[in-house]
């Protein structure tokens, strides 16, 4: 039986966290662990999260809600805490404001893996962008490739982090590298895919939208510093010349899109 861990790392997001936990709580698939790592919020975030946890316990839901609230060293430290607590077969990170598209998203995703099939190293899919009201804005510009390989990320982050379900036993071997401030998720995804390939596990396209992603994330807000950090990551994984070639294209694309 495939199980899922949804990890939400949050700090001071009382206006957004409600719709995220609602989208997880309404999942028809029963085998769900929701880990919420709160970075010692000073607004009403923790009260909302605690109420969600208490309601889940009172309803004797099969959804397991785990809450940790304490100071951390930043987002990627919080994500590593979630990785260490994860018990699901697969783990995905869902930020405050991001939602699962429908109540049967996880049920359909679990059904994409056939009986007797070796567990894929990654399950991935498409992303739709929504605004702060949760309204559809557009499809993500980068479409998930039919065949995904670790080297696919030389073309950019072709699969959104929130639509990237990593096999937990592999994910735990590849903690987020906290030396990176903005793009450790890119590095983490590449390392998860490389380990999956080393274990001869497929990276499986679920052929469905897996997340409604709130536009304006941290790396979008700080786009150029993020690009510089991604250059370092891609050079480490793919070599200097291929990385230079791709970044010339990234810069050109950014200029023409303005």
C-alpha positions, 0 to 999 in steps of 0.5 A: 500500500502506497502512503504519502507524506505531505510536508508543509514548512511555514512561518507567519502565514495565517492568511494562507495556511488554512487553504493548504491544510484544508486541501490535504485534510479533504483527501479521499485517500486515507493513507496520508501523513501531514507534517507541519514544521512551523518556524516559531510563528508570531501570528495566528499560524500555529493556532490554526495548525493546532486546531487542524491537528485536534480536529483530525484526532477528534474525527479519528481520521486516518490522516496523521497530522504531526506538528513541530513548532520551534526556531530553525535556521531557515526553510531548508533546515525545516525541510530536513526536519520533515524528511527525518519525520516522514513515514510515507512511501513518498514525500512531497513539499507543499508550501502555505498557499499551495493546494492539491487540485482536487479531493482525489489527487492522492488517490489518483496518484497512488493508482498511477503505480500498477500492482506489482510494479517496482516503486518509481524513484519519483512520481511527478506531474504538472503544475497550475499557477494560482493567485492569492485568492486561489484562482487559476492564473495559468499553466506553468510555463515549463511542462513536465517532460514525458521522460524525466532524467536527472540531466533534464534539469540542465534545461531548468527546473522542468518539474515544479518542486511541489509536483515532485513526489520522491520515494522517501527511502531515497529522499532521506539519503539526500537531505537538503544542502543548507549551504544554498539559500534559494535553490537547494530544492533544485539540487535536492531534486537532481540528487534524488533523481540521480540516486533513483537512476543508480538504483534503476528505478523509473521516474514516472510521469503521472500525467495529471496536475499535482499542485496548484502553486501560489505564484510569487515564491521565494526564488521568484521574488529573488530571481537573479540571486536564485539564478546565480545559485542555480549556476553553481548547482548545475556546474556541480552536477553537469559541468562548466561548459554545458552550464554556461551554454544553458545560462546564456539561454536563460539570460536571453530568455529572461530579457525577451520575456520582459 
